[in-house]
Amino acid sequence: TKDREEIKKHDKMEQHTDISWKKLVCSSIAGGTAGISVDFVLFPIDSIKTRLQASTKDRDYTSEAKKVNKFRGFFSSMLASFP
C-alpha cells in the first residue's frame, strides 16, 4: 500500500510537469495576442507622451503631435511584443 501511494504521488507530479506542444502553442498565441492588444491600445498614448516629454523651449513637439500619425513605429513594436 505504501508503494501504491508513492506511485500515485509520483504520477500526480508528472501530470503537473507534463507540458504538451499544444499547451505551449496555445499559451504562446494567447500571450502574443495579449501583448499586441495592449500595444494597440497604449501605443498612441505613449507616442503623444514621448513627444510632450521631448519638447523643449527651442522645439515644441506639442503642435506636431496633433498632426503626426500616432501609430508610426507600431509594426516594429508589435513584432517585439509577440513571442
C-alpha positions in Angstrom: 0.0 0.0 0.0 2.9 2.3 0.7 4.3 1.7 -2.7 1.0 2.4 -4.4 0.7 5.7 -2.5 4.2 6.7 -3.7 3.3 5.7 -7.3 0.1 7.8 -7.2 2.1 10.7 -5.8 4.7 10.3 -8.5 2.0 10.2 -11.2 0.4 13.3 -9.9 3.7 15.2 -10.0 4.3 14.0 -13.6 0.9 15.3 -14.6 1.8 18.8 -13.4 5.1 18.9 -15.1 4.0 17.4 -18.4 3.8 20.2 -20.9 2.5 19.3 -24.3 3.2 21.1 -27.5 -0.5 22.0 -27.8 -0.5 23.8 -24.5 2.8 25.6 -25.4 1.5 26.8 -28.7 -1.8 27.9 -27.2 -0.1 29.8 -24.4 2.3 31.5 -26.8 -0.5 32.6 -29.1 -2.6 33.9 -26.1 0.4 35.8 -24.7 1.3 37.2 -28.1 -2.3 38.3 -28.8 -2.4 40.0 -25.3 0.9 41.8 -26.0 -0.3 43.1 -29.3 -3.7 44.2 -27.9 -2.0 46.2 -25.2 0.3 47.8 -27.7 -2.5 48.7 -30.0 -4.4 50.5 -27.2 -1.4 52.1 -25.4 0.9 52.9 -28.3 -0.8 56.2 -29.4 -0.9 57.4 -25.8 2.8 56.6 -25.3 3.6 58.3 -28.6 1.9 61.5 -27.5 3.6 61.3 -24.1 7.0 60.9 -25.6 6.5 63.9 -27.9 5.4 66.0 -24.9 8.4 65.0 -22.9 10.8 65.7 -25.7 9.6 69.3 -26.1 12.0 72.0 -25.1 12.0 75.8 -25.3 13.6 75.7 -28.7 11.5 72.9 -30.2 7.8 72.4 -29.5 6.6 68.9 -30.4 3.1 69.5 -28.9 1.7 71.1 -32.0 3.4 68.5 -34.2 1.9 65.7 -32.1 -1.6 66.6 -33.3 -0.6 66.2 -37.0 1.7 63.1 -36.8 0.4 59.6 -37.3 0.1 58.1 -33.8 0.8 54.6 -35.0 4.1 55.3 -36.6 6.5 52.6 -35.5 3.7 50.4 -34.3 4.7 47.4 -36.5 8.2 47.2 -35.0 6.7 47.4 -31.5 4.2 44.7 -32.4 7.0 42.3 -33.6 8.7 42.8 -30.3 5.5 42.1 -28.3 4.7 38.8 -30.0 7.0 35.9 -28.7 
